[in-house]
Amino acid sequence: MHFPILPDNIQTVTTLFNSKITSISTQNLPINYARIDILEEDISQINTIVQTVKNRDRLEGKQYTNGNLNRQI
């Protein structure tokens, strides 16, 4: 598994990303905006991700994870 690490030298914050792209549906969430982190995706993948987020849907497949949004940890 590959867990990308992205250091931010301005705010001195380092982000550890999941080994899979995290994608959740926002259909039932009371939000108006969503943040998309693009790391190593090509333009075709970026377009798919943006359109999926605009549709308030989630990406499906083995390369994606939906996280533990509905599970208490």
mmCIF file of the N, C-alpha and C atoms, coordinates in Angstrom:
data_MODEL
# 
_entry.id   MODEL 
# 
loop_
_atom_site.group_PDB 
_atom_site.id 
_atom_site.type_symbol 
_atom_site.label_atom_id 
_atom_site.label_alt_id 
_atom_site.label_comp_id 
_atom_site.label_asym_id 
_atom_site.label_entity_id 
_atom_site.label_seq_id 
_atom_site.pdbx_PDB_ins_code 
_atom_site.Cartn_x 
_atom_site.Cartn_y 
_atom_site.Cartn_z 
_atom_site.occupancy 
_atom_site.B_iso_or_equiv 
_atom_site.pdbx_formal_charge 
_atom_site.auth_seq_id 
_atom_site.auth_comp_id 
_atom_site.auth_asym_id 
_atom_site.auth_atom_id 
_atom_site.pdbx_PDB_model_num 
ATOM 1   N N  . MET A 1 1  ? 0.836   -1.182 0.000   1.00 0.00 ? 1  MET A N  1 
ATOM 2   C CA . MET A 1 1  ? 0.000   0.000  0.000   1.00 0.00 ? 1  MET A CA 1 
ATOM 3   C C  . MET A 1 1  ? 0.879   1.243  0.000   1.00 0.00 ? 1  MET A C  1 
ATOM 4   N N  . HIS A 1 2  ? 0.388   2.274  -0.639  1.00 0.00 ? 2  HIS A N  1 
ATOM 5   C CA . HIS A 1 2  ? 1.129   3.533  -0.776  1.00 0.00 ? 2  HIS A CA 1 
ATOM 6   C C  . HIS A 1 2  ? 0.315   4.636  -0.098  1.00 0.00 ? 2  HIS A C  1 
ATOM 7   N N  . PHE A 1 3  ? 0.862   5.231  0.959   1.00 0.00 ? 3  PHE A N  1 
ATOM 8   C CA . PHE A 1 3  ? 0.200   6.319  1.676   1.00 0.00 ? 3  PHE A CA 1 
ATOM 9   C C  . PHE A 1 3  ? 0.965   7.613  1.399   1.00 0.00 ? 3  PHE A C  1 
ATOM 10  N N  . PRO A 1 4  ? 0.491   8.431  0.448   1.00 0.00 ? 4  PRO A N  1 
ATOM 11  C CA . PRO A 1 4  ? 1.200   9.676  0.127   1.00 0.00 ? 4  PRO A CA 1 
ATOM 12  C C  . PRO A 1 4  ? 1.276   10.627 1.326   1.00 0.00 ? 4  PRO A C  1 
ATOM 13  N N  . ILE A 1 5  ? 2.425   11.247 1.486   1.00 0.00 ? 5  ILE A N  1 
ATOM 14  C CA . ILE A 1 5  ? 2.638   12.244 2.540   1.00 0.00 ? 5  ILE A CA 1 
ATOM 15  C C  . ILE A 1 5  ? 2.959   13.555 1.850   1.00 0.00 ? 5  ILE A C  1 
ATOM 16  N N  . LEU A 1 6  ? 2.226   14.611 2.225   1.00 0.00 ? 6  LEU A N  1 
ATOM 17  C CA . LEU A 1 6  ? 2.401   15.909 1.598   1.00 0.00 ? 6  LEU A CA 1 
ATOM 18  C C  . LEU A 1 6  ? 2.746   16.949 2.665   1.00 0.00 ? 6  LEU A C  1 
ATOM 19  N N  . PRO A 1 7  ? 4.032   17.361 2.737   1.00 0.00 ? 7  PRO A N  1 
ATOM 20  C CA . PRO A 1 7  ? 4.394   18.404 3.701   1.00 0.00 ? 7  PRO A CA 1 
ATOM 21  C C  . PRO A 1 7  ? 4.019   19.784 3.181   1.00 0.00 ? 7  PRO A C  1 
ATOM 22  N N  . ASP A 1 8  ? 3.632   20.655 4.084   1.00 0.00 ? 8  ASP A N  1 
ATOM 23  C CA . ASP A 1 8  ? 3.307   22.042 3.751   1.00 0.00 ? 8  ASP A CA 1 
ATOM 24  C C  . ASP A 1 8  ? 4.312   22.903 4.510   1.00 0.00 ? 8  ASP A C  1 
ATOM 25  N N  . ASN A 1 9  ? 5.270   23.449 3.794   1.00 0.00 ? 9  ASN A N  1 
ATOM 26  C CA . ASN A 1 9  ? 6.339   24.222 4.441   1.00 0.00 ? 9  ASN A CA 1 
ATOM 27  C C  . ASN A 1 9  ? 5.891   25.600 4.907   1.00 0.00 ? 9  ASN A C  1 
ATOM 28  N N  . ILE A 1 10 ? 4.730   26.050 4.457   1.00 0.00 ? 10 ILE A N  1 
ATOM 29  C CA . ILE A 1 10 ? 4.239   27.368 4.858   1.00 0.00 ? 10 ILE A CA 1 
ATOM 30  C C  . ILE A 1 10 ? 3.557   27.299 6.217   1.00 0.00 ? 10 ILE A C  1 
ATOM 31  N N  . GLN A 1 11 ? 2.650   26.333 6.382   1.00 0.00 ? 11 GLN A N  1 
ATOM 32  C CA . GLN A 1 11 ? 1.915   26.214 7.643   1.00 0.00 ? 11 GLN A CA 1 
ATOM 33  C C  . GLN A 1 11 ? 2.517   25.149 8.564   1.00 0.00 ? 11 GLN A C  1 
ATOM 34  N N  . THR A 1 12 ? 3.614   24.553 8.154   1.00 0.00 ? 12 THR A N  1 
ATOM 35  C CA . THR A 1 12 ? 4.283   23.472 8.889   1.00 0.00 ? 12 THR A CA 1 
ATOM 36  C C  . THR A 1 12 ? 3.318   22.369 9.308   1.00 0.00 ? 12 THR A C  1 
ATOM 37  N N  . VAL A 1 13 ? 2.470   21.985 8.356   1.00 0.00 ? 13 VAL A N  1 
ATOM 38  C CA . VAL A 1 13 ? 1.518   20.898 8.563   1.00 0.00 ? 13 VAL A CA 1 
ATOM 39  C C  . VAL A 1 13 ? 1.835   19.815 7.537   1.00 0.00 ? 13 VAL A C  1 
ATOM 40  N N  . THR A 1 14 ? 1.842   18.574 7.959   1.00 0.00 ? 14 THR A N  1 
ATOM 41  C CA . THR A 1 14 ? 2.052   17.469 7.050   1.00 0.00 ? 14 THR A CA 1 
ATOM 42  C C  . THR A 1 14 ? 0.776   16.643 6.992   1.00 0.00 ? 14 THR A C  1 
ATOM 43  N N  . THR A 1 15 ? 0.329   16.312 5.778   1.00 0.00 ? 15 THR A N  1 
ATOM 44  C CA . THR A 1 15 ? -0.895  15.539 5.595   1.00 0.00 ? 15 THR A CA 1 
ATOM 45  C C  . THR A 1 15 ? -0.545  14.146 5.114   1.00 0.00 ? 15 THR A C  1 
ATOM 46  N N  . LEU A 1 16 ? -1.095  13.144 5.789   1.00 0.00 ? 16 LEU A N  1 
ATOM 47  C CA . LEU A 1 16 ? -0.945  11.746 5.406   1.00 0.00 ? 16 LEU A CA 1 
ATOM 48  C C  . LEU A 1 16 ? -2.256  11.324 4.743   1.00 0.00 ? 16 LEU A C  1 
ATOM 49  N N  . PHE A 1 17 ? -2.188  10.938 3.472   1.00 0.00 ? 17 PHE A N  1 
ATOM 50  C CA . PHE A 1 17 ? -3.380  10.576 2.719   1.00 0.00 ? 17 PHE A CA 1 
ATOM 51  C C  . PHE A 1 17 ? -3.599  9.065  2.740   1.00 0.00 ? 17 PHE A C  1 
ATOM 52  N N  . ASN A 1 18 ? -4.842  8.655  2.541   1.00 0.00 ? 18 ASN A N  1 
ATOM 53  C CA . ASN A 1 18 ? -5.202  7.250  2.484   1.00 0.00 ? 18 ASN A CA 1 
ATOM 54  C C  . ASN A 1 18 ? -4.541  6.597  1.278   1.00 0.00 ? 18 ASN A C  1 
ATOM 55  N N  . SER A 1 19 ? -4.377  5.289  1.310   1.00 0.00 ? 19 SER A N  1 
ATOM 56  C CA . SER A 1 19 ? -3.789  4.568  0.175   1.00 0.00 ? 19 SER A CA 1 
ATOM 57  C C  . SER A 1 19 ? -4.758  4.502  -1.005  1.00 0.00 ? 19 SER A C  1 
ATOM 58  N N  . LYS A 1 20 ? -6.046  4.679  -0.741  1.00 0.00 ? 20 LYS A N  1 
ATOM 59  C CA . LYS A 1 20 ? -7.057  4.730  -1.794  1.00 0.00 ? 20 LYS A CA 1 
ATOM 60  C C  . LYS A 1 20 ? -7.704  6.108  -1.786  1.00 0.00 ? 20 LYS A C  1 
ATOM 61  N N  . ILE A 1 21 ? -8.277  6.494  -2.911  1.00 0.00 ? 21 ILE A N  1 
ATOM 62  C CA . ILE A 1 21 ? -8.995  7.766  -2.990  1.00 0.00 ? 21 ILE A CA 1 
ATOM 63  C C  . ILE A 1 21 ? -10.250 7.664  -2.132  1.00 0.00 ? 21 ILE A C  1 
ATOM 64  N N  . THR A 1 22 ? -10.432 8.597  -1.212  1.00 0.00 ? 22 THR A N  1 
ATOM 65  C CA . THR A 1 22 ? -11.615 8.624  -0.366  1.00 0.00 ? 22 THR A CA 1 
ATOM 66  C C  . THR A 1 22 ? -12.720 9.390  -1.077  1.00 0.00 ? 22 THR A C  1 
ATOM 67  N N  . SER A 1 23 ? -13.884 8.778  -1.175  1.00 0.00 ? 23 SER A N  1 
ATOM 68  C CA . SER A 1 23 ? -15.012 9.389  -1.870  1.00 0.00 ? 23 SER A CA 1 
ATOM 69  C C  . SER A 1 23 ? -16.294 9.086  -1.117  1.00 0.00 ? 23 SER A C  1 
ATOM 70  N N  . ILE A 1 24 ? -17.011 10.128 -0.747  1.00 0.00 ? 24 ILE A N  1 
ATOM 71  C CA . ILE A 1 24 ? -18.288 9.948  -0.055  1.00 0.00 ? 24 ILE A CA 1 
ATOM 72  C C  . ILE A 1 24 ? -19.374 10.710 -0.794  1.00 0.00 ? 24 ILE A C  1 
ATOM 73  N N  . SER A 1 25 ? -20.573 10.211 -0.691  1.00 0.00 ? 25 SER A N  1 
ATOM 74  C CA . SER A 1 25 ? -21.715 10.906 -1.270  1.00 0.00 ? 25 SER A CA 1 
ATOM 75  C C  . SER A 1 25 ? -22.101 12.048 -0.339  1.00 0.00 ? 25 SER A C  1 
ATOM 76  N N  . THR A 1 26 ? -22.422 13.198 -0.914  1.00 0.00 ? 26 THR A N  1 
ATOM 77  C CA . THR A 1 26 ? -22.846 14.341 -0.096  1.00 0.00 ? 26 THR A CA 1 
ATOM 78  C C  . THR A 1 26 ? -24.340 14.610 -0.238  1.00 0.00 ? 26 THR A C  1 
ATOM 79  N N  . GLN A 1 27 ? -25.067 13.660 -0.830  1.00 0.00 ? 27 GLN A N  1 
ATOM 80  C CA . GLN A 1 27 ? -26.499 13.863 -1.069  1.00 0.00 ? 27 GLN A CA 1 
ATOM 81  C C  . GLN A 1 27 ? -27.278 14.134 0.206   1.00 0.00 ? 27 GLN A C  1 
ATOM 82  N N  . ASN A 1 28 ? -26.927 13.475 1.291   1.00 0.00 ? 28 ASN A N  1 
ATOM 83  C CA . ASN A 1 28 ? -27.674 13.626 2.538   1.00 0.00 ? 28 ASN A CA 1 
ATOM 84  C C  . ASN A 1 28 ? -26.967 14.515 3.559   1.00 0.00 ? 28 ASN A C  1 
ATOM 85  N N  . LEU A 1 29 ? -25.944 15.226 3.121   1.00 0.00 ? 29 LEU A N  1 
ATOM 86  C CA . LEU A 1 29 ? -25.209 16.103 4.029   1.00 0.00 ? 29 LEU A CA 1 
ATOM 87  C C  . LEU A 1 29 ? -25.622 17.557 3.794   1.00 0.00 ? 29 LEU A C  1 
ATOM 88  N N  . PRO A 1 30 ? -25.825 18.310 4.862   1.00 0.00 ? 30 PRO A N  1 
ATOM 89  C CA . PRO A 1 30 ? -26.232 19.718 4.713   1.00 0.00 ? 30 PRO A CA 1 
ATOM 90  C C  . PRO A 1 30 ? -25.027 20.622 4.424   1.00 0.00 ? 30 PRO A C  1 
ATOM 91  N N  . ILE A 1 31 ? -24.434 20.476 3.235   1.00 0.00 ? 31 ILE A N  1 
ATOM 92  C CA . ILE A 1 31 ? -23.273 21.287 2.865   1.00 0.00 ? 31 ILE A CA 1 
ATOM 93  C C  . ILE A 1 31 ? -23.526 21.982 1.537   1.00 0.00 ? 31 ILE A C  1 
ATOM 94  N N  . ASN A 1 32 ? -22.812 23.075 1.322   1.00 0.00 ? 32 ASN A N  1 
ATOM 95  C CA . ASN A 1 32 ? -22.898 23.808 0.061   1.00 0.00 ? 32 ASN A CA 1 
ATOM 96  C C  . ASN A 1 32 ? -21.619 23.713 -0.755  1.00 0.00 ? 32 ASN A C  1 
ATOM 97  N N  . TYR A 1 33 ? -20.516 23.329 -0.112  1.00 0.00 ? 33 TYR A N  1 
ATOM 98  C CA . TYR A 1 33 ? -19.224 23.274 -0.778  1.00 0.00 ? 33 TYR A CA 1 
ATOM 99  C C  . TYR A 1 33 ? -18.511 21.982 -0.397  1.00 0.00 ? 33 TYR A C  1 
ATOM 100 N N  . ALA A 1 34 ? -17.632 21.522 -1.282  1.00 0.00 ? 34 ALA A N  1 
ATOM 101 C CA . ALA A 1 34 ? -16.824 20.340 -1.014  1.00 0.00 ? 34 ALA A CA 1 
ATOM 102 C C  . ALA A 1 34 ? -15.389 20.628 -1.433  1.00 0.00 ? 34 ALA A C  1 
ATOM 103 N N  . ARG A 1 35 ? -14.450 20.063 -0.705  1.00 0.00 ? 35 ARG A N  1 
ATOM 104 C CA . ARG A 1 35 ? -13.032 20.218 -1.027  1.00 0.00 ? 35 ARG A CA 1 
ATOM 105 C C  . ARG A 1 35 ? -12.559 18.964 -1.757  1.00 0.00 ? 35 ARG A C  1 
ATOM 106 N N  . ILE A 1 36 ? -11.791 19.162 -2.799  1.00 0.00 ? 36 ILE A N  1 
ATOM 107 C CA . ILE A 1 36 ? -11.219 18.051 -3.556  1.00 0.00 ? 36 ILE A CA 1 
ATOM 108 C C  . ILE A 1 36 ? -9.703  18.177 -3.485  1.00 0.00 ? 36 ILE A C  1 
ATOM 109 N N  . ASP A 1 37 ? -9.034  17.148 -2.981  1.00 0.00 ? 37 ASP A N  1 
ATOM 110 C CA . ASP A 1 37 ? -7.570  17.116 -2.974  1.00 0.00 ? 37 ASP A CA 1 
ATOM 111 C C  . ASP A 1 37 ? -7.099  16.291 -4.164  1.00 0.00 ? 37 ASP A C  1 
ATOM 112 N N  . ILE A 1 38 ? -6.338  16.906 -5.049  1.00 0.00 ? 38 ILE A N  1 
ATOM 113 C CA . ILE A 1 38 ? -5.799  16.231 -6.232  1.00 0.00 ? 38 ILE A CA 1 
ATOM 114 C C  . ILE A 1 38 ? -4.318  15.991 -5.979  1.00 0.00 ? 38 ILE A C  1 
ATOM 115 N N  . LEU A 1 39 ? -3.891  14.732 -6.079  1.00 0.00 ? 39 LEU A N  1 
ATOM 116 C CA . LEU A 1 39 ? -2.494  14.404 -5.804  1.00 0.00 ? 39 LEU A CA 1 
ATOM 117 C C  . LEU A 1 39 ? -1.769  13.903 -7.050  1.00 0.00 ? 39 LEU A C  1 
ATOM 118 N N  . GLU A 1 40 ? -2.164  12.740 -7.539  1.00 0.00 ? 40 GLU A N  1 
ATOM 119 C CA . GLU A 1 40 ? -1.445  12.096 -8.639  1.00 0.00 ? 40 GLU A CA 1 
ATOM 120 C C  . GLU A 1 40 ? -2.357  11.736 -9.803  1.00 0.00 ? 40 GLU A C  1 
ATOM 121 N N  . GLU A 1 41 ? -3.556  12.282 -9.836  1.00 0.00 ? 41 GLU A N  1 
ATOM 122 C CA . GLU A 1 41 ? -4.530  11.933 -10.863 1.00 0.00 ? 41 GLU A CA 1 
ATOM 123 C C  . GLU A 1 41 ? -4.224  12.666 -12.177 1.00 0.00 ? 41 GLU A C  1 
ATOM 124 N N  . ASP A 1 42 ? -4.550  11.991 -13.277 1.00 0.00 ? 42 ASP A N  1 
ATOM 125 C CA . ASP A 1 42 ? -4.388  12.648 -14.571 1.00 0.00 ? 42 ASP A CA 1 
ATOM 126 C C  . ASP A 1 42 ? -5.650  13.465 -14.886 1.00 0.00 ? 42 ASP A C  1 
ATOM 127 N N  . ILE A 1 43 ? -5.633  14.191 -15.993 1.00 0.00 ? 43 ILE A N  1 
ATOM 128 C CA . ILE A 1 43 ? -6.721  15.116 -16.314 1.00 0.00 ? 43 ILE A CA 1 
ATOM 129 C C  . ILE A 1 43 ? -8.055  14.393 -16.479 1.00 0.00 ? 43 ILE A C  1 
ATOM 130 N N  . SER A 1 44 ? -8.038  13.194 -17.042 1.00 0.00 ? 44 SER A N  1 
ATOM 131 C CA . SER A 1 44 ? -9.268  12.422 -17.215 1.00 0.00 ? 44 SER A CA 1 
ATOM 132 C C  . SER A 1 44 ? -9.862  12.042 -15.857 1.00 0.00 ? 44 SER A C  1 
ATOM 133 N N  . GLN A 1 45 ? -9.020  11.592 -14.942 1.00 0.00 ? 45 GLN A N  1 
ATOM 134 C CA . GLN A 1 45 ? -9.485  11.245 -13.594 1.00 0.00 ? 45 GLN A CA 1 
ATOM 135 C C  . GLN A 1 45 ? -10.005 12.479 -12.865 1.00 0.00 ? 45 GLN A C  1 
ATOM 136 N N  . ILE A 1 46 ? -9.315  13.592 -13.024 1.00 0.00 ? 46 ILE A N  1 
ATOM 137 C CA . ILE A 1 46 ? -9.736  14.838 -12.371 1.00 0.00 ? 46 ILE A CA 1 
ATOM 138 C C  . ILE A 1 46 ? -11.125 15.243 -12.865 1.00 0.00 ? 46 ILE A C  1 
ATOM 139 N N  . ASN A 1 47 ? -11.344 15.176 -14.164 1.00 0.00 ? 47 ASN A N  1 
ATOM 140 C CA . ASN A 1 47 ? -12.657 15.524 -14.728 1.00 0.00 ? 47 ASN A CA 1 
ATOM 141 C C  . ASN A 1 47 ? -13.746 14.615 -14.178 1.00 0.00 ? 47 ASN A C  1 
ATOM 142 N N  . THR A 1 48 ? -13.468 13.329 -14.067 1.00 0.00 ? 48 THR A N  1 
ATOM 143 C CA . THR A 1 48 ? -14.438 12.380 -13.511 1.00 0.00 ? 48 THR A CA 1 
ATOM 144 C C  . THR A 1 48 ? -14.734 12.701 -12.056 1.00 0.00 ? 48 THR A C  1 
ATOM 145 N N  . ILE A 1 49 ? -13.697 12.985 -11.292 1.00 0.00 ? 49 ILE A N  1 
ATOM 146 C CA . ILE A 1 49 ? -13.864 13.307 -9.869  1.00 0.00 ? 49 ILE A CA 1 
ATOM 147 C C  . ILE A 1 49 ? -14.697 14.569 -9.705  1.00 0.00 ? 49 ILE A C  1 
ATOM 148 N N  . VAL A 1 50 ? -14.376 15.611 -10.441 1.00 0.00 ? 50 VAL A N  1 
ATOM 149 C CA . VAL A 1 50 ? -15.100 16.884 -10.332 1.00 0.00 ? 50 VAL A CA 1 
ATOM 150 C C  . VAL A 1 50 ? -16.569 16.695 -10.686 1.00 0.00 ? 50 VAL A C  1 
ATOM 151 N N  . GLN A 1 51 ? -16.852 15.979 -11.762 1.00 0.00 ? 51 GLN A N  1 
ATOM 152 C CA . GLN A 1 51 ? -18.240 15.760 -12.165 1.00 0.00 ? 51 GLN A CA 1 
ATOM 153 C C  . GLN A 1 51 ? -18.996 14.938 -11.125 1.00 0.00 ? 51 GLN A C  1 
ATOM 154 N N  . THR A 1 52 ? -18.344 13.945 -10.550 1.00 0.00 ? 52 THR A N  1 
ATOM 155 C CA . THR A 1 52 ? -18.974 13.114 -9.520  1.00 0.00 ? 52 THR A CA 1 
ATOM 156 C C  . THR A 1 52 ? -19.308 13.944 -8.288  1.00 0.00 ? 52 THR A C  1 
ATOM 157 N N  . VAL A 1 53 ? -18.387 14.804 -7.883  1.00 0.00 ? 53 VAL A N  1 
ATOM 158 C CA . VAL A 1 53 ? -18.630 15.668 -6.713  1.00 0.00 ? 53 VAL A CA 1 
ATOM 159 C C  . VAL A 1 53 ? -19.754 16.655 -7.014  1.00 0.00 ? 53 VAL A C  1 
ATOM 160 N N  . LYS A 1 54 ? -19.773 17.231 -8.218  1.00 0.00 ? 54 LYS A N  1 
ATOM 161 C CA . LYS A 1 54 ? -20.849 18.151 -8.596  1.00 0.00 ? 54 LYS A CA 1 
ATOM 162 C C  . LYS A 1 54 ? -22.213 17.471 -8.524  1.00 0.00 ? 54 LYS A C  1 
ATOM 163 N N  . ASN A 1 55 ? -22.256 16.180 -8.863  1.00 0.00 ? 55 ASN A N  1 
ATOM 164 C CA . ASN A 1 55 ? -23.495 15.414 -8.817  1.00 0.00 ? 55 ASN A CA 1 
ATOM 165 C C  . ASN A 1 55 ? -23.836 14.935 -7.404  1.00 0.00 ? 55 ASN A C  1 
ATOM 166 N N  . ARG A 1 56 ? -22.989 15.277 -6.436  1.00 0.00 ? 56 ARG A N  1 
ATOM 167 C CA . ARG A 1 56 ? -23.160 14.878 -5.030  1.00 0.00 ? 56 ARG A CA 1 
ATOM 168 C C  . ARG A 1 56 ? -23.192 13.365 -4.865  1.00 0.00 ? 56 ARG A C  1 
ATOM 169 N N  . ASP A 1 57 ? -22.455 12.674 -5.730  1.00 0.00 ? 57 ASP A N  1 
ATOM 170 C CA . ASP A 1 57 ? -22.388 11.225 -5.717  1.00 0.00 ? 57 ASP A CA 1 
ATOM 171 C C  . ASP A 1 57 ? -21.022 10.797 -5.195  1.00 0.00 ? 57 ASP A C  1 
ATOM 172 N N  . ARG A 1 58 ? -20.711 9.500  -5.249  1.00 0.00 ? 58 ARG A N  1 
ATOM 173 C CA . ARG A 1 58 ? -19.406 9.018  -4.837  1.00 0.00 ? 58 ARG A CA 1 
ATOM 174 C C  . ARG A 1 58 ? -18.826 8.124  -5.915  1.00 0.00 ? 58 ARG A C  1 
ATOM 175 N N  . LEU A 1 59 ? -17.514 8.034  -5.940  1.00 0.00 ? 59 LEU A N  1 
ATOM 176 C CA . LEU A 1 59 ? -16.824 7.183  -6.894  1.00 0.00 ? 59 LEU A CA 1 
ATOM 177 C C  . LEU A 1 59 ? -16.909 5.740  -6.417  1.00 0.00 ? 59 LEU A C  1 
ATOM 178 N N  . GLU A 1 60 ? -17.081 4.819  -7.350  1.00 0.00 ? 60 GLU A N  1 
ATOM 179 C CA . GLU A 1 60 ? -17.214 3.397  -7.020  1.00 0.00 ? 60 GLU A CA 1 
ATOM 180 C C  . GLU A 1 60 ? -16.083 2.606  -7.663  1.00 0.00 ? 60 GLU A C  1 
ATOM 181 N N  . GLY A 1 61 ? -15.617 1.572  -6.976  1.00 0.00 ? 61 GLY A N  1 
ATOM 182 C CA . GLY A 1 61 ? -14.592 0.696  -7.521  1.00 0.00 ? 61 GLY A CA 1 
ATOM 183 C C  . GLY A 1 61 ? -13.570 0.328  -6.466  1.00 0.00 ? 61 GLY A C  1 
ATOM 184 N N  . LYS A 1 62 ? -12.693 -0.616 -6.818  1.00 0.00 ? 62 LYS A N  1 
ATOM 185 C CA . LYS A 1 62 ? -11.690 -1.115 -5.868  1.00 0.00 ? 62 LYS A CA 1 
ATOM 186 C C  . LYS A 1 62 ? -10.633 -0.066 -5.509  1.00 0.00 ? 62 LYS A C  1 
ATOM 187 N N  . GLN A 1 63 ? -10.431 0.925  -6.380  1.00 0.00 ? 63 GLN A N  1 
ATOM 188 C CA . GLN A 1 63 ? -9.405  1.936  -6.121  1.00 0.00 ? 63 GLN A CA 1 
ATOM 189 C C  . GLN A 1 63 ? -9.909  3.061  -5.219  1.00 0.00 ? 63 GLN A C  1 
ATOM 190 N N  . TYR A 1 64 ? -11.185 2.986  -4.789  1.00 0.00 ? 64 TYR A N  1 
ATOM 191 C CA . TYR A 1 64 ? -11.785 4.025  -3.952  1.00 0.00 ? 64 TYR A CA 1 
ATOM 192 C C  . TYR A 1 64 ? -12.234 3.438  -2.618  1.00 0.00 ? 64 TYR A C  1 
ATOM 193 N N  . THR A 1 65 ? -12.297 4.286  -1.607  1.00 0.00 ? 65 THR A N  1 
ATOM 194 C CA . THR A 1 65 ? -12.857 3.893  -0.329  1.00 0.00 ? 65 THR A CA 1 
ATOM 195 C C  . THR A 1 65 ? -13.880 4.943  0.088   1.00 0.00 ? 65 THR A C  1 
ATOM 196 N N  . ASN A 1 66 ? -14.890 4.501  0.773   1.00 0.00 ? 66 ASN A N  1 
ATOM 197 C CA . ASN A 1 66 ? -15.902 5.430  1.257   1.00 0.00 ? 66 ASN A CA 1 
ATOM 198 C C  . ASN A 1 66 ? -15.704 5.757  2.723   1.00 0.00 ? 66 ASN A C  1 
ATOM 199 N N  . GLY A 1 67 ? -14.598 5.312  3.280   1.00 0.00 ? 67 GLY A N  1 
ATOM 200 C CA . GLY A 1 67 ? -14.246 5.656  4.648   1.00 0.00 ? 67 GLY A CA 1 
ATOM 201 C C  . GLY A 1 67 ? -15.208 5.100  5.674   1.00 0.00 ? 67 GLY A C  1 
ATOM 202 N N  . ASN A 1 68 ? -15.207 5.715  6.840   1.00 0.00 ? 68 ASN A N  1 
ATOM 203 C CA . ASN A 1 68 ? -16.050 5.291  7.951   1.00 0.00 ? 68 ASN A CA 1 
ATOM 204 C C  . ASN A 1 68 ? -17.000 6.399  8.357   1.00 0.00 ? 68 ASN A C  1 
ATOM 205 N N  . LEU A 1 69 ? -17.569 7.102  7.394   1.00 0.00 ? 69 LEU A N  1 
ATOM 206 C CA . LEU A 1 69 ? -18.429 8.252  7.686   1.00 0.00 ? 69 LEU A CA 1 
ATOM 207 C C  . LEU A 1 69 ? -19.605 7.869  8.570   1.00 0.00 ? 69 LEU A C  1 
ATOM 208 N N  . ASN A 1 70 ? -20.189 6.703  8.341   1.00 0.00 ? 70 ASN A N  1 
ATOM 209 C CA . ASN A 1 70 ? -21.374 6.304  9.097   1.00 0.00 ? 70 ASN A CA 1 
ATOM 210 C C  . ASN A 1 70 ? -21.059 5.387  10.268  1.00 0.00 ? 70 ASN A C  1 
ATOM 211 N N  . ARG A 1 71 ? -19.804 5.142  10.532  1.00 0.00 ? 71 ARG A N  1 
ATOM 212 C CA . ARG A 1 71 ? -19.406 4.242  11.602  1.00 0.00 ? 71 ARG A CA 1 
ATOM 213 C C  . ARG A 1 71 ? -18.729 5.050  12.703  1.00 0.00 ? 71 ARG A C  1 
ATOM 214 N N  . GLN A 1 72 ? -19.139 4.870  13.911  1.00 0.00 ? 72 GLN A N  1 
ATOM 215 C CA . GLN A 1 72 ? -18.513 5.589  15.024  1.00 0.00 ? 72 GLN A CA 1 
ATOM 216 C C  . GLN A 1 72 ? -17.214 4.905  15.406  1.00 0.00 ? 72 GLN A C  1 
ATOM 217 N N  . ILE A 1 73 ? -16.157 5.692  15.485  1.00 0.00 ? 73 ILE A N  1 
ATOM 218 C CA . ILE A 1 73 ? -14.868 5.162  15.909  1.00 0.00 ? 73 ILE A CA 1 
ATOM 219 C C  . ILE A 1 73 ? -14.289 5.991  17.021  1.00 0.00 ? 73 ILE A C  1 
# 
